[in-house]
Amino acid sequence: MGRMMKIITNCLMILFLLFFIVAAESKENQKPEWKGKIETENLIKVIKNPAEPLYGKVAFDLEEDLSIGNEDDDHYLFYKDIDIAVDSLGSIYVLDSANFRIQKFDKNGHYILTIGRKGQGPGEFEQLTNLFIDNKDQICVLDRRMIHVFSGDGRLKKYIVVKNPISLFNFTEHGNIVAKASTPAPEGIKEEIALFSPEGKPLKIFVTSSLPRVKMGNVELAEGDVFTPRLLFVPWFKGSAIYCQSSEYKLFFLDSLGQVGLIVQKEEVPEAITSKEKKEYFRQIYESFKFSKSPFPNQKSLSLSEIEKAFALPKYKPFFLHLFTDDEGNVYAWRIPSVTSKQQRIAEFDFFSKEGYYLYKITMPLLPRLIKAGYVYQVRWDKEKGVDVIKRYRIKNWNQIKAGI
């Protein structure tokens, strides 16, 4: 009888153990439940995300695998206001504004060709500001009001003059242009998200905002500090774009026709700017004016109190500073870094899928210029080489990032 009880007891223990193992595996494999809402407003789909990301927080594990930049070779020497783009084959294009050119390199960083030169004609550059590769692998170059479109081998395909100066743009499915346009105004700089015809004529304005002017001594500047709410715009995949006001957590996704097709929101309470942050912020501005070689030769020295009076900071911080997208359509909203933090080198992003779901809070030890095919690209000043360099980093845990709910 005692032997039988021992056998039964052992069997029950095994069954309990199996039960707990199965339960634990089931819990581990259980899919998180998205707790947001999907509504319709004025026939537009609105995704209302909860405050917390579906899959939690993750850090991009980066490994450098390419560096382009060399002062001993003119093809690899870049200077001032650099932008980069990457095509579907991994070829890298570098907008080198001071040298009025676009440099093309293969995916291994070997120089291929130079596109453009200084001038005022088609395919020539005066004031390079922006570069991107569209969904047809065309090289789209912005030169203030002028858009140059080149093929991959450097041939000029078209040349468009836009009525208003623009800073970022994309082509829609029908060749219209969605862009962020900027024009001077008495109160500062007026910014608009607008739709233009293929010939560059204004068709529609989605939203208008302004950057106020700040009087710094005897010089007036358009305010663009970390705490200033601003109008943000980023080209999106498949010929469209995303825009938003940084003081409101609401992203407007334009479709391939250049119309608002989706609105994405996130539940979040605005964060007040602390007195400590204000003090540190003004101190940093004071130090930069005190020790920098000012580009304004008549600029007099400014006291800390004068700087504090010049900047009328808002009560609350904007939700983010900038938007990024990758080639899969995912969206990265760069969160406002704390001016008092000792970890300012760690960039934090809210990560949304292309469908608009808030999936992750992502951190990385640098601010990217471009994210494509599981790689992060950065423009950085190399102190050892004494030149600007293009850095490419492989995201080692990229395949672990889920892109849907």
Summary of the structure (lengths in Angstrom):
residues: 405
radius of gyration: 25.3
end to end distance: 55.2
largest distance: 103.5
contacts: 1190
relative contact order: 0.14
helix: 15%
strand: 44%
